[in-house]
């Protein structure tokens, strides 16, 4: 379902496509790139301003992260998440 790698102390997560979340398997490389950041809303808004299309708005998910997904101009799907502070 997904792969999580730790490289130089940072996380890289990959997952299969999930058509129910708006990114079918025929998207480039059929994967989702995930960024774990300090503020998901700020980074999400930056990506949209740079030309990405929101496919799932940033909301609090069941695992407690603020998380959203978007598609970049090249067709790649990205998810952006932030763990709440405190």
DOFI-138995 format. One record per residue (C-alpha): residue number from 1; chain; x, y, z. Coordinates in steps of 0.2 Angstrom, whole numbers, plus 5000, padded with zeros to 4 digits. Example, Ala and Ser with C-alpha at 12.3 -4.5 7.8 and 13.67 -1.06 7.14 Angstrom:
BEGIN
<r><k>1</k><c>A</c><x>5062</x><y>4978</y><z>5039</z></r>
<r><k>2</k><c>A</c><x>5068</x><y>4995</y><z>5036</z></r>
END
This chain:
BEGIN
<r><k>1</k><c>A</c><x>5000</x><y>5000</y><z>5000</z></r>
<r><k>2</k><c>A</c><x>5014</x><y>5012</y><z>5004</z></r>
<r><k>3</k><c>A</c><x>5033</x><y>5013</y><z>5006</z></r>
<r><k>4</k><c>A</c><x>5041</x><y>5025</y><z>5019</z></r>
<r><k>5</k><c>A</c><x>5060</x><y>5029</y><z>5017</z></r>
<r><k>6</k><c>A</c><x>5071</x><y>5039</y><z>5029</z></r>
<r><k>7</k><c>A</c><x>5085</x><y>5048</y><z>5020</z></r>
<r><k>8</k><c>A</c><x>5097</x><y>5059</y><z>5030</z></r>
<r><k>9</k><c>A</c><x>5084</x><y>5061</y><z>5044</z></r>
<r><k>10</k><c>A</c><x>5070</x><y>5066</y><z>5032</z></r>
<r><k>11</k><c>A</c><x>5055</x><y>5055</y><z>5027</z></r>
<r><k>12</k><c>A</c><x>5050</x><y>5050</y><z>5009</z></r>
<r><k>13</k><c>A</c><x>5033</x><y>5041</y><z>5007</z></r>
<r><k>14</k><c>A</c><x>5026</x><y>5033</y><z>4991</z></r>
<r><k>15</k><c>A</c><x>5009</x><y>5025</y><z>4989</z></r>
<r><k>16</k><c>A</c><x>4999</x><y>5016</y><z>4976</z></r>
<r><k>17</k><c>A</c><x>4986</x><y>5026</y><z>4967</z></r>
<r><k>18</k><c>A</c><x>4969</x><y>5028</y><z>4975</z></r>
<r><k>19</k><c>A</c><x>4955</x><y>5032</y><z>4962</z></r>
<r><k>20</k><c>A</c><x>4943</x><y>5036</y><z>4976</z></r>
<r><k>21</k><c>A</c><x>4954</x><y>5051</y><z>4981</z></r>
<r><k>22</k><c>A</c><x>4955</x><y>5058</y><z>4963</z></r>
<r><k>23</k><c>A</c><x>4971</x><y>5050</y><z>4956</z></r>
<r><k>24</k><c>A</c><x>4969</x><y>5035</y><z>4946</z></r>
<r><k>25</k><c>A</c><x>4983</x><y>5023</y><z>4942</z></r>
<r><k>26</k><c>A</c><x>4986</x><y>5030</y><z>4924</z></r>
<r><k>27</k><c>A</c><x>4994</x><y>5046</y><z>4932</z></r>
<r><k>28</k><c>A</c><x>5013</x><y>5048</y><z>4929</z></r>
<r><k>29</k><c>A</c><x>5022</x><y>5033</y><z>4937</z></r>
<r><k>30</k><c>A</c><x>5005</x><y>5029</y><z>4947</z></r>
<r><k>31</k><c>A</c><x>5012</x><y>5035</y><z>4963</z></r>
<r><k>32</k><c>A</c><x>5009</x><y>5049</y><z>4976</z></r>
<r><k>33</k><c>A</c><x>5024</x><y>5060</y><z>4982</z></r>
<r><k>34</k><c>A</c><x>5021</x><y>5065</y><z>5000</z></r>
<r><k>35</k><c>A</c><x>5029</x><y>5080</y><z>5009</z></r>
<r><k>36</k><c>A</c><x>5029</x><y>5080</y><z>5028</z></r>
<r><k>37</k><c>A</c><x>5031</x><y>5099</y><z>5032</z></r>
<r><k>38</k><c>A</c><x>5030</x><y>5111</y><z>5047</z></r>
<r><k>39</k><c>A</c><x>5014</x><y>5119</y><z>5041</z></r>
<r><k>40</k><c>A</c><x>5003</x><y>5110</y><z>5028</z></r>
<r><k>41</k><c>A</c><x>4991</x><y>5124</y><z>5024</z></r>
<r><k>42</k><c>A</c><x>5006</x><y>5136</y><z>5020</z></r>
<r><k>43</k><c>A</c><x>5014</x><y>5124</y><z>5009</z></r>
<r><k>44</k><c>A</c><x>4998</x><y>5118</y><z>5001</z></r>
<r><k>45</k><c>A</c><x>4993</x><y>5136</y><z>4997</z></r>
<r><k>46</k><c>A</c><x>5010</x><y>5139</y><z>4989</z></r>
<r><k>47</k><c>A</c><x>5009</x><y>5124</y><z>4978</z></r>
<r><k>48</k><c>A</c><x>4992</x><y>5130</y><z>4972</z></r>
<r><k>49</k><c>A</c><x>4999</x><y>5147</y><z>4969</z></r>
<r><k>50</k><c>A</c><x>5012</x><y>5139</y><z>4958</z></r>
<r><k>51</k><c>A</c><x>5000</x><y>5130</y><z>4947</z></r>
<r><k>52</k><c>A</c><x>4995</x><y>5114</y><z>4956</z></r>
<r><k>53</k><c>A</c><x>4976</x><y>5109</y><z>4957</z></r>
<r><k>54</k><c>A</c><x>4969</x><y>5104</y><z>4974</z></r>
<r><k>55</k><c>A</c><x>4961</x><y>5087</y><z>4973</z></r>
<r><k>56</k><c>A</c><x>4958</x><y>5085</y><z>4992</z></r>
<r><k>57</k><c>A</c><x>4958</x><y>5101</y><z>5003</z></r>
<r><k>58</k><c>A</c><x>4969</x><y>5101</y><z>5019</z></r>
<r><k>59</k><c>A</c><x>4959</x><y>5094</y><z>5033</z></r>
<r><k>60</k><c>A</c><x>4963</x><y>5085</y><z>5050</z></r>
<r><k>61</k><c>A</c><x>4964</x><y>5067</y><z>5046</z></r>
<r><k>62</k><c>A</c><x>4960</x><y>5052</y><z>5057</z></r>
<r><k>63</k><c>A</c><x>4979</x><y>5050</y><z>5061</z></r>
<r><k>64</k><c>A</c><x>4979</x><y>5068</y><z>5067</z></r>
<r><k>65</k><c>A</c><x>4989</x><y>5076</y><z>5053</z></r>
<r><k>66</k><c>A</c><x>4983</x><y>5091</y><z>5043</z></r>
<r><k>67</k><c>A</c><x>4984</x><y>5083</y><z>5026</z></r>
<r><k>68</k><c>A</c><x>4979</x><y>5087</y><z>5008</z></r>
<r><k>69</k><c>A</c><x>4982</x><y>5082</y><z>4990</z></r>
<r><k>70</k><c>A</c><x>4985</x><y>5090</y><z>4974</z></r>
<r><k>71</k><c>A</c><x>4991</x><y>5087</y><z>4956</z></r>
<r><k>72</k><c>A</c><x>5005</x><y>5097</y><z>4948</z></r>
<r><k>73</k><c>A</c><x>5005</x><y>5104</y><z>4930</z></r>
<r><k>74</k><c>A</c><x>5015</x><y>5088</y><z>4925</z></r>
<r><k>75</k><c>A</c><x>5001</x><y>5076</y><z>4931</z></r>
<r><k>76</k><c>A</c><x>5010</x><y>5070</y><z>4947</z></r>
<r><k>77</k><c>A</c><x>5000</x><y>5068</y><z>4963</z></r>
<r><k>78</k><c>A</c><x>5007</x><y>5076</y><z>4979</z></r>
<r><k>79</k><c>A</c><x>5001</x><y>5074</y><z>4997</z></r>
<r><k>80</k><c>A</c><x>5006</x><y>5087</y><z>5010</z></r>
<r><k>81</k><c>A</c><x>5005</x><y>5084</y><z>5028</z></r>
<r><k>82</k><c>A</c><x>5010</x><y>5091</y><z>5045</z></r>
<r><k>83</k><c>A</c><x>5009</x><y>5084</y><z>5062</z></r>
<r><k>84</k><c>A</c><x>5001</x><y>5096</y><z>5075</z></r>
<r><k>85</k><c>A</c><x>5012</x><y>5104</y><z>5087</z></r>
<r><k>86</k><c>A</c><x>5010</x><y>5101</y><z>5105</z></r>
END
